[in-house]
């Protein structure tokens, strides 16, 4: 399950793009928990790698990665009715954004594997309304045997959304392990 954190508005190298008011506590996922508790696997075998040589995390010792298959994916679902101070009327008026900051990484090798963060917006009956994805990323800065970049995503929450699936995906491009990696996902909601 995600940790609840103070409202987060996005910072990082791009300075964040949120111009509204953060509402409620934000959400934070970190591989330091040591397992995939709370994540529902939809493809492959995503896992936590903890304190392994040449798999340096951007912070702490553990990372999420794609396991040993060509494609892995998993999600956690946020029930928007349970987010303190988040107005469902604001969502339905189209004035709420979801804002995230996350680390995407890969093991340094030719044809690097890639991470992706996505959101699936669902109505009260869990029907899909829309999706947003970051695209598969190719991190560049080296951190030990890994390459890591911090990414910022911000998008509108569609009207009538009641649940959001936060999806981690990992794509293998070379080798036997799927070394696409994600760590330290922070999410908040911003009302414009």
LINWO-V497503 format. One record per run of one state. SS is the DSSP state (alpha for helix, beta for strand, coil for the rest). FROM is the first residue (numbers start at 1). LEN is the number of residues. If there is no record, write none. Layout:
# LINWO-V497503
ss = [SS;SS]
from = [FROM;FROM]
len = [LEN;LEN]
This chain:
# LINWO-V497503
ss = [coil;beta;coil;beta;coil;alpha;coil;beta;coil;beta;coil;beta;coil;beta;alpha;coil;alpha;coil;beta;coil;beta;coil;beta;coil;beta;coil;beta;coil;beta;coil;beta;coil]
from = [1;3;6;21;30;31;34;40;44;47;51;62;66;71;80;83;88;93;96;108;114;123;128;134;142;144;146;157;163;172;181;192]
len = [2;3;15;9;1;3;6;4;3;4;11;4;5;9;3;5;5;3;12;6;9;5;6;8;2;2;11;6;9;9;11;1]
